[in-house]
Amino acid sequence: MTKYIFVTGGVTSSLGKGIIAASLAKILQSRGLSVTIQKFDPYINVDPGTLNPYEHGECYVTDDGAETDLDLGYYERFLNIPTSQANNVTTGKIYQTVINKERAGEYLGKTVQVIPHITDEIKERVLLLGQANQYDAVITELGGTVGDIESLPYLEALRQLRWELGSDNCLVIHLTLIPYLKAAKELKTKPTQHSVKELLLAGIQPDILVCRTEYPLNMKIRRKIALFCNVQVGDVIEAIDAETVYDVPLLMLREKLDTTVIAKLRLQDKNEPNLKLWKRFLGKLKNPLSEVKIGLIGKYNELKDAYKSIYESFILAGAMNECEVIVVPIHSEKITKNNVEEKLSELDGILVAPGFGERGIEGKLVAIQYVRENKMPFLGICLGMQCAVVEFALNVLNMEGAASVEVEPTTPHPVIDLMEEQKNIQDYGGTMRLGAYPCEIQKKSKVYSAYKKTRIDERHRHRYEFNNKYLKEFKEGGMMPTGINPDTGLVEIVELKEHPWFVGVQFHPEYKSTVENPHPLFVEFIKACMNK
């Protein structure tokens, strides 16, 4: 039978529930167990697809087109297995499903209530991934913190599941904070005690406490936490601040989180942990032989999480090259023709980030012109690729007024245009070109040198495309379409013929970069920056 592990959080948000969940999953996976992770978010949005990146960080996209929480990116990067629609559930999805059932008469005229209808729907979603018994364990991260009003239905559903499944099949890990008071020069356990008390008020006794801390927990503190929170001393796990998130699986291994979980759930322990590849990656990450500075040009740079997968892809591909990648965030609105050289000349390469809307476009065009003319390595993702197309049309092909229809609807040269099937769409949620699509690559191209194959599948999240009416002019001018969707003929990749490394991609390669398989485009881009 599939076992179910829940990760809850208390005291404050951003303690790292997703990292703890992914780290535990990685250790269990390294022992030969089959594991997956899902995230339950308490907000009423159906998904984060319409949220501003400043609100929620990046929107992560899965192969099957789900717009999800950025924690799913960590799940995939750690486990090296894809997630899907079923791995991210929101309160909005839960209520939408229940209301649709009510409208269809499925409740036979009964009064629809939080208990049992909302909680039953939550439980059904929790158990969905384990129904086929393909996983030894399903880890469910509950977003938010204990005590939040919006989290109450999830905690009630969890209380019921613990009773229904039994203690051998269901386990609760509670992540909490042990703050250090500098004035008193000591760690304080009271916030953790109150957090567990709040969880007990919901009828849930945690089985394991994972305690975030800046300083090591001595045995005296562990005993105190165990005594006042009704757990064994061995169930108090220290989660000390780590140098990188990729250290956390090894820290959890040292704290024996995996063996504690295996014992409590009576899981069939198949092997000793095998984290050789992980340790090799960490060795390269922490002992680089070279260094490059890459400018990340975007318009959400104030919040690093807005480009989370890009930052992580640089870390993973940098380790593969034994190179430290120093990412220099540059706000596109602050780039002008007068200061572009000052801002970019000391860098080894430029990545123009994805985004939506016209804000910051002019700065991106100026930056792309500079790197094109100065032969700097360039990678453009989604809107970054579209900006590269517009810049080339304006400054090389001399198409006056050329633009993307998204920015200038009345442009005389719509080199980037709205897809035909998008023109009559009224609702914005979940209606873009989403998920994995095929692409065929030309052999004599820089992307073929990266992928080493002619057929790839990459994830998309956009509405606008290269306008094939202008394909001939671009080819003749030297911007080559080296990747084409075989089903639609849409341009997926462009490269410059007379440039050391200039690549624009319509898809999002950052979504498929993992510790064990850093994305080949990022690996090759960093190599090009090192060569510069």
Beta strands, then each sheet from edge to edge (+ up, - down):
strand 1: 3-9
strand 2: 35-41
strand 3: 60-61
strand 4: 67-68
strand 5: 88-90
strand 6: 137-142
strand 7: 170-178
strand 8: 180-181
strand 9: 186-187
strand 10: 208-213
strand 11: 236-240
strand 12: 290-298
strand 13: 323-331
strand 14: 349-352
strand 15: 378-381
strand 16: 403-404
strand 17: 414-418
strand 18: 433-441
strand 19: 455-462
strand 20: 464-466
strand 21: 479-484
strand 22: 491-496
strand 23: 502-505
sheet 1: 5+ 2+ 6+ 1+ 7+ 10+ 11+
sheet 2: 3+ 4-
sheet 3: 8+ 9-
sheet 4: 13+ 12+ 14+ 15+ 23+ 22- 21+ 18- 19+
sheet 5: 16+ 17+ 20-
end
